[in-house]
Every structure is written in structure tokens, then in C-alpha cells.
Amino acid sequence: MFPPQTSPIRVMHFNRGYGYAVSGVSGTIAAGLAQDSVVLALLCDPQLGISAANRKLAMYFDRIALAFTTIATFTAQVSPSRRLGVYRAAGPAATGGSPLAIAKKDAVNAPASVCTSALIAATGALGAASLTREATPIGTLDLVHVGAAGARQEFLFELATPGNAEIVIAPGELLVVSNPVAMDAGGTWQLTVKEAHWIEALRQEATF
């Protein structure tokens, strides 16, 4: 038995902030999704940047679990460029799609989340014409081989493990999933957000 009853050990717990999460499944995305479409968008309240008391509050994403499932076979079952990416973006909330409910990890004490818009695509891209997406993805979902009907690929981004760092989404920024290349014709698919988890806390900023 460990630890033995006669030798208790002391555990230290550091409260990083309240935890929140979303999960859900998109609709069936139609074939030929245009390049740089957005299919998932999570917004950190831009109004927080206006309040001096809250201007450093941010969303720290530490775990993102996604899955891609092919519904109808793509024209090319193996495509050298088929992929999605996880990006940071700036701008207002996306539009369209379906809203995702935000779960509190501490339902009793946690305030409402600073994520004021959580949307996943229905049958095509979200309305995101006013968003500015960063050019470089934070994570890539490689879908080269997932072209046959029923094919599925799961991805897990553990961002708070030793040697890694959370994705910081500040007020007025979004975490989005987007396709940097057009989806091949013929194939339809769905995106599953098994879990996107984040902590809300004051952002640490260096002062010189």
C-alpha cells in the first residue's frame, strides 16, 4: 500500500484558474470546402480588453482533442495536401453554424466563461470574413490518408505537459480550426471536438 498509513505525504495544489471545456460534432461538411474556411471558432470576449481590471484575462488552452471522419469518399482517397490546422485569429465572433455549450469544471464556484462565442460548422464554412487568421498553424491535422468513407483520424494536443506550453488566447482573439488548402471534391466529412479545455486566468506580462 502506498503511501503507508503511518507515513503521510504532503501534496501542494496550485490553483491556475477556473477550467472550462467544449465538445460537440459538426454537421456533414459539403464537398470542396474552399481554402482557408473556418469550421470551429472560440472567441475570448473582446470587451475584456476595455476594462483596466480585466485587460490581462485570457484563455489558456491546455488540451485539444479532435477527430476527422470521412462520410462520403473523396475523389482522391490519398491526397498529399489534405489537412486542417489549429490557428490563432483576431477579430469579432464568427457567424452561422451551431453553438457549443461551455461546461464548467467547477460548476459551483466558477463564473461565466470569457468565451462569449463557441461555434462549429453545420454544412459548410462559418461566416468569418472579418477574421484575421495567423499564417502559421499551432497544430496540424494531417488527413492525407483519410479519404475513404468511414475513415477516421484522431488528434490529441496536450499543451500543458512538461516541455510544452498552453495556447494563449487574449481578449479579441479566437482559437479556430481552418483548412489551409481547399478540400478535394467528392468527399464529405465531419469534425468532432472530443474536448477543447482551457483555464481562464490573468495573463502574465513582462515589465521592463
C-alpha positions in Angstrom: 0.0 0.0 0.0 1.3 3.4 -0.9 1.5 5.7 0.8 1.5 3.7 4.1 -0.9 5.0 6.7 1.9 5.7 9.1 3.8 7.8 6.6 1.6 10.5 5.2 2.8 12.7 2.4 2.1 16.4 1.7 0.6 17.5 -1.6 0.7 21.1 -2.8 -2.0 22.3 -5.2 -1.6 25.4 -7.3 -4.8 26.9 -8.5 -4.2 28.0 -12.1 -7.7 29.4 -12.5 -11.1 28.0 -13.4 -11.4 25.4 -16.0 -13.8 25.2 -18.9 -14.4 22.9 -21.9 -16.5 22.5 -25.0 -17.3 19.4 -27.0 -19.5 18.6 -30.0 -19.8 17.4 -33.6 -20.1 19.4 -36.8 -22.7 18.7 -39.4 -21.7 16.9 -42.6 -19.4 19.4 -44.3 -20.2 19.5 -48.1 -17.5 18.6 -50.6 -15.0 21.0 -52.0 -14.7 23.3 -48.9 -12.9 26.4 -50.0 -9.4 27.2 -48.9 -9.0 29.0 -45.5 -12.5 28.2 -44.4 -13.2 28.2 -40.6 -15.1 25.2 -39.2 -14.6 25.9 -35.4 -14.2 29.3 -33.7 -13.9 30.0 -30.0 -13.8 33.8 -29.1 -12.3 35.4 -26.0 -14.6 38.4 -25.1 -13.1 41.5 -26.8 -14.8 43.7 -24.2 -12.3 42.4 -21.6 -9.6 44.5 -23.2 -11.6 47.7 -22.5 -11.7 47.2 -18.7 -8.5 48.1 -16.9 -9.2 45.5 -14.3 -9.6 42.7 -16.8 -7.3 43.6 -19.6 -4.9 40.7 -18.9 -7.6 38.0 -18.6 -7.0 35.3 -21.2 -7.9 31.7 -22.2 -5.1 29.2 -21.8 -5.8 26.1 -23.9 -4.0 23.1 -22.4 -5.8 20.2 -24.1 -7.5 19.9 -27.5 -8.8 16.5 -28.7 -10.2 16.5 -32.3 -11.3 13.8 -34.7 -11.9 13.9 -38.5 -14.3 11.4 -40.1 -14.9 10.9 -43.8 -18.6 10.5 -44.6 -18.6 10.1 -48.4 -15.4 9.0 -50.2 -13.2 11.8 -51.6 -12.3 11.8 -55.3 -8.7 11.1 -54.3 -8.6 8.7 -51.3 -5.0 9.6 -50.7 -4.2 13.3 -51.2 -0.8 14.9 -50.5 -2.2 18.2 -49.2 -5.4 17.3 -47.3 -5.2 18.7 -43.8 -6.7 21.0 -41.2 -4.9 23.3 -38.8 -5.4 24.9 -35.4 -4.8 28.6 -35.5 -5.0 31.8 -33.5 -7.0 34.6 -35.1 -8.2 38.1 -34.3 -11.5 39.8 -34.9 -15.2 39.6 -34.0 -17.2 36.4 -33.4 -17.8 34.1 -36.3 -21.4 33.6 -37.5 -23.5 30.7 -38.6 -23.0 27.0 -37.7 -24.1 25.6 -34.4 -23.3 26.9 -30.9 -21.4 24.7 -28.5 -22.3 24.7 -24.8 -19.5 25.6 -22.4 -19.0 23.3 -19.5 -17.6 24.5 -16.2 -15.1 22.2 -14.4 -16.2 23.8 -11.1 -19.9 24.4 -11.6 -20.4 25.7 -8.1 -17.8 28.4 -7.9 -16.8 29.3 -11.5 -18.1 32.5 -13.1 -19.4 32.6 -16.6 -16.7 31.9 -19.2 -14.9 34.7 -21.0 -15.5 32.7 -24.2 -18.5 34.5 -25.5 -18.9 32.7 -28.8 -18.2 29.0 -29.5 -19.4 27.8 -32.9 -18.9 24.7 -35.0 -19.8 24.4 -38.7 -23.1 22.9 -39.9 -22.8 22.1 -43.6 -20.0 24.5 -44.7 -17.7 27.2 -43.5 -18.6 29.6 -40.6 -19.0 33.2 -41.5 -15.5 34.6 -40.8 -14.9 37.2 -43.4 -13.8 39.8 -40.7 -11.3 37.5 -39.0 -7.6 37.7 -39.5 -6.1 34.3 -39.1 -2.4 33.8 -38.3 -0.5 32.3 -41.2 1.3 29.6 -39.2 -0.8 26.8 -37.5 -0.2 26.0 -33.9 -1.1 22.4 -34.7 -1.7 20.4 -37.9 -4.2 17.6 -38.6 -2.7 15.5 -41.3 -5.5 13.9 -43.4 -3.6 12.7 -46.4 -4.8 9.1 -46.0 -8.3 9.7 -44.6 -10.2 9.6 -47.9 -12.3 6.5 -47.8 -15.8 6.6 -46.4 -15.7 5.8 -42.7 -12.1 6.6 -42.3 -11.3 8.4 -39.1 -8.3 10.1 -37.6 -8.0 11.4 -34.1 -5.6 14.1 -32.8 -4.7 15.0 -29.3 -2.8 18.2 -28.5 -1.5 18.1 -24.8 -0.3 21.6 -24.2 0.4 21.7 -20.5 2.8 18.7 -20.3 6.4 19.3 -19.2 8.3 21.0 -22.0 5.2 22.3 -23.7 3.1 25.5 -23.2 -0.6 26.4 -23.4 -2.1 28.3 -26.3 -2.9 31.8 -25.1 -6.0 33.5 -26.5 -6.3 37.1 -25.3 -9.4 39.3 -25.5 -10.4 39.9 -29.1 -8.6 36.7 -30.2 -10.0 33.4 -31.3 -8.9 29.8 -31.5 -10.0 28.4 -34.8 -9.8 25.2 -36.9 -9.3 26.0 -40.6 -8.2 24.3 -43.8 -5.1 26.0 -45.4 -5.8 24.2 -48.7 -9.1 23.5 -50.5 -10.7 20.2 -49.6 -10.8 17.8 -52.6 -14.1 17.3 -54.5 -16.4 14.5 -53.8 -15.7 13.9 -50.2 -17.9 15.0 -47.3 -16.8 14.8 -43.6 -17.4 15.9 -40.1 -15.2 17.3 -37.3 -15.6 16.0 -33.8 -14.4 18.2 -30.9 -13.9 15.4 -28.3 -12.7 18.1 -25.9 -11.2 21.6 -26.0 -10.2 22.5 -22.5 -8.9 25.8 -21.2 -8.1 27.7 -18.0 -9.1 31.3 -17.5 -6.6 33.4 -15.6 -4.7 36.7 -15.7 -2.1 36.8 -18.4 1.4 37.2 -17.2 3.2 40.1 -19.0 6.8 41.0 -18.7 7.6 44.6 -17.5 10.9 46.3 -18.2 
